Amino acid sequence: MRTLAILLSVALVATTAGCGFLIGDEALAFESAPASVGDETLSETGYEQTLNESQTVSREFTVAGQSRQVNVTNHLAQYERSIDLGPLGEQRAAVFATFSSPEVSVASQTFNPLSDMSNRELLSQFSSSYDGLSVGQRVENRTHTVLGTETGVQKYGGTAELGGQSIDVYIHVTTVKHDGDYVVALGLYPQQLSGEETHVFAMLDGLQHGE
């Protein structure tokens, strides 16, 4: 199963900045704390970390003839679990990913596009970078506590390419604000793995941020 390269770039909007935005000439830098899953949870669920990276987005804004660069660093982690899928053989068919993005604060204003994105809009970012992933209808909205905050975890049906074949999958996604960052968590697995949902929620319970 192809790596979920999340293409969520923080689209900073110059009009949200106040008069003090362009004072000085040094770049403004914002970075989220990484979100990860604890080792004990990984051992219990059988997932292994396959990706851990930072992504920096840079934008330059010009207001009244003055320019200022803003650098935003996000963090991405991905975990996979190998499963015997019969005719398709042993496949890394279950994927869990986390993405953290900082809340940007300039001129006494704070903003982050993730705060206004629906879970379906977030999933569109995944599907645009995952060959063969098509997200269908929402099938469930479950309330769960993630990083100490009660939030909705939405479940969607869909299809994805695996072993050269199109298979039915379930996708879980949630977003929570924690310690000044927005944290997105996503789980994806074949629908035939009816017990995998338990592992997804165990991974959510084992989620750590800034630790």
N, C-alpha and C positions, 0 to 999 in steps of 0.2 A: 504494500500500500504506500503510495507516494507521500513524501513528507509534506505536511501542511505548512507551507510558507505563508505566514500571515502578512498581508500587504497593507495593514492599517497604518497609514501615515497621518500624522497630526497636521491638519490643515489650519494653520494659524491665520486668523483674520485680522488684518491691520486695523480695521475700523473699531475693533473692540478695545484698542489701546487708548489710553488717555493722553493728556498733554505731556506727561513725564516720560512717555515711552521711549523717546529718542534722545533723552539726555545722556551724554557720554557716548563713547564710540566702541566700547568693548561689547563683544557678543553676549547676549543673555543665554544662559544654559539651564536647562531643566532635565532631571533624570528621575525615572521611577525606581523604586526598590524592586528587585527580582521577586517573582512569585514562583514557588516550586512546591513539589510534593515531598513529604518527609520520607526518609529511608525505611522506616518501619511500615508505613503504608505501602510503599513499593514492594516490599518483601511479602506483605500479606496478599496483595492483588496480582503479583506476577508481572507488573509493568517494569520496563527499563527505560532510563532516560536516553534519548537518541539525539537531542538537540538542546543547546543552551547558548543563546547568543543575545547580543544587544543590537539594536537598530537605531541609528541616529538620523533624524530628519532635520535639515537646515533650510531656513527660509530667510530671505532678505526683504525688508519692507522699507519703502520710501514714503515719507510724509513731509510735506512742506519743504521738499528738497533735501531732507536729511534721511540717511539710511541707517538701519540697524539690523544685525543678523541675530536670529533666534535659533538655538540648537536644542532639539528635544530628543532625549534618549529613552527608548522603550526597551523592554526585556521580553524575550520569548523563550519558553521551554516546551519541549515535546517529549512524550512518553509513549511507548508502544508495547504491545503484548502479543506474543506468538501463540497462534491457535491452530489446531488441526481441523481443517475444513473439508475433510474427506477427499473428494475428487480433485479439489484444488490444492491439496497437500498442506504442509505447514506454512502458515502465512502470518506476517505481522499485521493482523487484521483489525486489532483494536487500538485506537489512538486517543490520547488525552493531551490537550495542549493548554498552556496558560500564556497570557499576554498582559503585561502591566504597562500603563502609560501614565505619566505624571499630569497632575492638574497644573496648568500654566497660570502664573500670576504676574501680571504687569499692570502698573499704574492703578493699583488697588482693585483690579478686576481679575477674576479667575475664570478659566474656561478650558474645556477639553471636548472635542467632538464626540468622544465615546459617551459622554453624559447624555447626549441627545439622540443617540442611535438606538433603534430597536434591535432586539435579538435577531430578527430576520435580516436587518440591514448588516449586522455584524457577520452573519452567516454568508451573506453575499460576498464579503471580503474573502472568506475562506474558499468559497466555491469558485471564485475567479482565479484562484491560484492552485486549485486541485483538479488535475485532469479527470474528467468524467464524473465529478461530484455534482449532483443536481438535488436541490433541497425542495421537498414537497410541502404538504400541509402540516400544520402543527397538530399533534395528537394528544398532547398533555401539557399542563402548566402546573408544576408542583412547587410548593413552598418548602424551602430548606434553609438551614442556617449555614452560611459560608463566611468564614473569617469573622465570626461573631455577629454577623448581620443577617436577619431573616430576609430572604430574597426569593424571587421566582426563578425556577429552573425550567426552561421550556424544552419540550421534546418534539422533534420533527421527524417525519419519514423522509426517505430520499433514496437515491441510487448512486453507486460509485463503481469505478473500474477496479477489479481485483483479479489478478491472474489472467488478464486478458478477457475477463467476462464482466458483464454488468450485474451487480448484485444489489438487493435491497438492504438499506442501512437505516439505523436510527442515529440521530444527532441530538445531543443535549448541549444547551448553551445558557450561560448566565453571566451577568455583570454585577460587580459590587464595588462600592467605593470604600477604600480602607487606607487609613493613614496618609491621606492626601493624594493617593493614586487611584486609578480605575483599573480593576483587575477583571479580565475576561477569562472564563474557563470553558473548555469545549471537550466533549467526549463523543467519539464516533465508533460504531461497530456494526457488523452484519446483523440483520434482524433475526437470523436463525439462532443467534447466541442469546437466548432468552434470559440467561442469568447474568449477562454482562452489565446490565443496568445497576446491579448491586455494586459492582466494582467501580463504576463511574461515580456513584455517590460516596463510596469509601474514599476515592481520590479527592473528591470535594472536601470531605471531612479532614483529610490529611494535608490540605492546602496550607502553605506557609507564605507569609509575605513580609519581607524585610528582616528575616531571621537569619 
